[in-house]
Amino acid sequence: MNDLASPMGREWLGHLPSFYEVIKEFRLLAEAEGEELDSLVTAIDAGFNQRFIDSATWGLARWERELGIKPSAGQPYDQRRAVIRSKLRGTGTVTARLIKSVAEAYSNGVVEVAEDYAGYKVTVTFVSTLGVPPNLADLEKVIRGVLPAHLRIEYMFIYITFGELEDYGTTFGTLAGLTFGQLETWEGP
């Protein structure tokens, strides 16, 4: 029975009395039916995975359609998932906690939100991400969509300073071969 290629065929044949295992016709039938059942199980699993943001691929289009999101052409799955998550989180009364939740969905890191009511301003600081997060344009659109129009929003980013480089025992001169983008996310030697 173990020489059947189809896992479902082996399982199907295992449910029959053991004397069927040696009959060639039943083995062929188990293999053929098993292949069809394997295909069905694979299709069911693939469809099921599309119902969850973290495992969806082609199913992201349905999430986006349901939420009124227009993805950019060629946008990676992880960025599309971040947009969907933040759109789902971005409903209800606008609070610093809501803005923090939305922003963290995009940055995949820790974000601090400071409100300045007198200055009509909200400041989002990316605490655990060096440089500008790759999906900032989408984040700005979503936050602008939930934030009241009279409030302005500022983004603060963290970069490596000259002093921090010295703590690593290096200088900018030793980083001559790195691009600006690489420097934005550089974590040290």
C-alpha positions as CSV (number, residue, x, y, z in Angstrom):
1,M,0.0,0.0,0.0
2,N,2.9,2.4,0.7
3,D,3.9,2.4,-3.0
4,L,0.9,4.6,-3.9
5,A,2.0,8.1,-4.9
6,S,-1.2,9.7,-3.7
7,P,-1.5,10.4,0.0
8,M,-5.3,10.4,-0.2
9,G,-5.2,7.2,-2.3
10,R,-3.2,5.5,0.5
11,E,-5.7,6.8,3.0
12,W,-8.7,5.6,0.9
13,L,-7.2,2.2,0.4
14,G,-6.4,2.0,4.2
15,H,-10.2,2.3,5.0
16,L,-10.9,-0.9,3.0
17,P,-10.4,-4.4,4.3
18,S,-6.7,-5.4,4.0
19,F,-7.3,-8.1,1.3
20,Y,-8.2,-5.3,-1.2
21,E,-4.6,-4.0,-0.9
22,V,-3.2,-6.8,-3.1
23,I,-5.9,-6.5,-5.9
24,K,-4.3,-4.6,-8.8
25,E,-7.6,-3.0,-9.9
26,F,-8.3,-1.6,-6.4
27,R,-4.8,-0.2,-6.2
28,L,-5.2,1.5,-9.6
29,L,-8.6,2.8,-8.5
30,A,-7.2,4.1,-5.2
31,E,-4.4,5.9,-7.1
32,A,-6.7,7.5,-9.6
33,E,-9.3,8.5,-7.0
34,G,-6.6,9.6,-4.6
35,E,-5.0,12.0,-7.2
36,E,-8.4,13.6,-7.7
37,L,-8.9,13.9,-3.9
38,D,-5.4,15.3,-3.5
39,S,-6.2,18.0,-6.1
40,L,-9.5,18.8,-4.3
41,V,-7.8,19.1,-0.9
42,T,-5.1,21.3,-2.4
43,A,-7.8,23.6,-4.0
44,I,-9.8,23.7,-0.7
45,D,-6.7,24.6,1.3
46,A,-5.7,27.3,-1.2
47,G,-9.2,28.8,-1.1
48,F,-9.3,28.7,2.6
49,N,-5.9,30.5,2.9
50,Q,-7.3,33.4,0.8
51,R,-9.8,34.2,3.6
52,F,-6.9,35.3,5.9
53,I,-4.9,38.4,5.3
54,D,-1.6,36.9,6.4
55,S,-1.8,33.9,4.0
56,A,-3.8,35.4,1.1
57,T,-2.2,36.0,-2.3
58,W,-4.7,36.2,-5.1
59,G,-7.4,36.7,-2.5
60,L,-6.0,40.1,-1.5
61,A,-7.9,41.6,-4.5
62,R,-11.2,40.6,-2.8
63,W,-10.1,42.2,0.5
64,E,-9.1,45.4,-1.4
65,R,-12.4,45.5,-3.3
66,E,-14.4,45.0,-0.1
67,L,-12.5,47.9,1.6
68,G,-12.3,50.2,-1.4
69,I,-8.5,50.0,-1.7
70,K,-6.8,50.6,-5.0
71,P,-3.4,48.9,-4.9
72,S,-0.5,50.2,-6.9
73,A,0.7,48.1,-9.8
74,G,3.4,45.6,-8.8
75,Q,3.0,46.4,-5.1
76,P,4.4,43.5,-3.0
77,Y,2.0,41.2,-1.0
78,D,3.4,42.4,2.4
79,Q,2.6,46.0,1.6
80,R,-0.8,45.2,0.3
81,R,-1.5,43.2,3.5
82,A,-0.4,46.2,5.6
83,V,-2.8,48.5,3.7
84,I,-5.7,46.0,4.3
85,R,-4.8,45.6,8.0
86,S,-4.6,49.3,8.6
87,K,-7.9,49.9,6.8
88,L,-9.5,47.3,9.1
89,R,-8.0,48.9,12.2
90,G,-8.7,52.4,11.1
91,T,-12.4,52.5,11.9
92,G,-14.1,54.2,14.8
93,T,-13.3,57.4,16.8
94,V,-9.9,58.8,15.9
95,T,-7.6,58.6,18.9
96,A,-3.9,58.4,19.3
97,R,-4.3,54.7,19.9
98,L,-6.1,54.2,16.6
99,I,-3.4,56.2,14.7
100,K,-0.7,54.1,16.4
101,S,-2.4,50.9,15.5
102,V,-2.8,51.9,11.9
103,A,0.8,53.2,11.6
104,E,2.2,50.0,13.2
105,A,0.4,47.9,10.6
106,Y,2.5,49.7,8.0
107,S,5.8,49.9,9.7
108,N,5.8,46.4,11.2
109,G,7.5,48.1,14.2
110,V,6.8,50.3,17.2
111,V,5.4,53.8,16.6
112,E,4.7,56.6,19.0
113,V,1.9,59.2,18.5
114,A,1.9,62.6,20.0
115,E,-1.1,64.9,19.9
116,D,-0.7,68.7,19.9
117,Y,-4.2,70.0,20.1
118,A,-3.1,73.7,20.5
119,G,-1.0,73.4,17.3
120,Y,-3.6,71.3,15.4
121,K,-1.0,68.6,14.8
122,V,-0.4,64.9,15.3
123,T,3.2,63.6,15.2
124,V,4.0,60.0,14.3
125,T,7.5,58.8,15.3
126,F,8.8,55.5,14.0
127,V,10.7,54.3,17.0
128,S,11.9,50.8,16.0
129,T,12.4,51.4,12.2
130,L,15.5,53.2,10.9
131,G,14.9,55.6,8.1
132,V,11.7,55.9,6.1
133,P,9.4,52.9,6.1
134,P,8.9,51.5,2.5
135,N,5.1,51.9,2.5
136,L,5.0,55.5,3.8
137,A,2.9,56.8,0.9
138,D,0.1,54.3,1.6
139,L,0.3,55.0,5.3
140,E,-0.1,58.7,4.7
141,K,-3.2,58.1,2.6
142,V,-4.9,56.0,5.2
143,I,-4.0,58.2,8.1
144,R,-5.2,61.3,6.1
145,G,-8.4,59.3,5.5
146,V,-9.1,58.8,9.2
147,L,-7.6,62.0,10.7
148,P,-9.9,65.0,10.9
149,A,-9.2,67.5,8.1
150,H,-8.2,70.4,10.4
151,L,-5.3,68.4,11.9
152,R,-1.9,68.2,10.2
153,I,0.3,65.2,10.5
154,E,4.1,65.1,10.9
155,Y,6.3,62.0,10.5
156,M,9.5,61.7,12.5
157,F,12.2,59.1,11.5
158,I,15.2,57.8,13.3
159,Y,18.6,57.7,11.5
160,I,22.1,56.7,12.6
161,T,24.0,59.8,13.8
162,F,27.7,60.5,13.7
163,G,27.9,59.7,17.4
164,E,26.3,56.3,17.0
165,L,28.7,55.5,14.3
166,E,31.6,56.3,16.6
167,D,30.0,54.0,19.2
168,Y,30.2,51.2,16.6
169,G,33.9,52.0,16.1
170,T,33.4,53.4,12.5
171,T,33.0,56.6,10.6
172,F,31.0,57.7,7.5
173,G,34.3,57.5,5.6
174,T,34.4,53.7,6.2
175,L,31.0,53.4,4.7
176,A,31.9,54.7,1.3
177,G,30.7,51.7,-0.7
178,L,27.1,51.8,0.8
179,T,24.2,53.6,-1.0
180,F,22.0,56.1,0.8
181,G,19.2,53.4,1.0
182,Q,21.6,51.0,2.6
183,L,22.7,53.6,5.1
184,E,19.1,54.3,6.1
185,T,18.7,50.7,7.4
186,W,22.3,50.0,8.3
187,E,22.6,48.2,11.7
188,G,26.4,48.3,12.2
189,P,29.4,46.2,11.3
